[in-house]
Structures are given as structure tokens and as C-alpha cells.
């Protein structure tokens, strides 16, 4: 007896979520060019299932980053009404930093000539700048952040501080971002 359509759709959604989680792990460890076979294995599905959900590697990369960008945006909304807007902004920036420094290959994907990746940069800007803006505005309105700081400028500065390389690792980026935020905050009365 075939499964009802609702159960089939729920199963497909669970499989898609498992693929996104597995792909995110592989991308962190091996970059966006990590083997599809590794992703399928971690999601406990066959290669055909991966390609049924994501016909190309670009489709998978975009879906993983879209999902993670949406999670980062949702965190900003969750934190927007915090009674301590400067701490809420710091918490969100920490999540943004984690997203940037753990996503090996994101920079390459954003710089790629592949048309499928063109939407990633726009998606990040269109989704995360307004999300960050909620927190920046709240902190500035409460006198906790220099009102001349904009969400775009702050995110761009954070992004630049998160470019890792030899002798400059994840912890260095976190420390520099913390210094940046401290410099943007107004002294508490």
C-alpha cells in the first residue's frame, strides 16, 4: 500500500534536511568541493537521492548556504527585543563570525564565475544586512552603539576580519571582531 502524500512529503523533507546537514559538515571539513559520496554517506542515502534533491553541486551549495543564512536571520529576529541590545548584537555577530570562518569554500563560491552562485552574495546582503540592522538600530537607539555604525559597514568589517590564512586562525578572527565591536560601542553611563 503506498504511503499517503503527506507522509511522503514529510519523508522527502527529512531527507532534504539530512542532506543539508551532511553537506554542511562536509563543506566545513573539505570545502564546497568535498565528495558527494561523503555527503550521501553521512546522510545515509544513495548518490541518486542526493542528485534527485540537488541536480548539481551548485544547487546543493546554494541550498546549504541559503539554509544557514536563513538561520542567522532568524536569530536576529529572536534577539531583536532583547533588553540588552548590545549583548544581543554581540551574540548575533558571534554567530555570523562562526558562519563565515567555518564555511570553507564560501569565499570561492561567492567569487566563482558559476552563474548558480551569483545569487549567494545577493542573498547574504538582502537577508543578513536587514537582520543585522535590527540589532544595530536597537543598540544605537538605546545609546549602546555609535549611531554612525551601519549594519552594512559592520558586516563588511567583520567579513574582512574573518578572512583566515597562515598565522591568522579562527580565534584570531574572533578576537579582532570582539575588538571591533568594543570600538563601536558607546561607553555605558
Buried (B, 14 or more C-beta within 10 A) or exposed (E): EEEEEEEEEEEEEEBBEBBBBBBBBBBBEBBBBBEBEBBBBBBEBEEEBBBBBBEEBBEBBBBBBBBBBBEBBEBBEEBBEBEBBBBBBBBBBBBBBBBBBBBBBBBEBBEBEBEBBEBBEEBBEEBBBEBBBBBBBBBBEBBBBEEEBBBBEBBEBBBEBBEBEEEEEBEBBBEBBBEBBEEBBBEEE
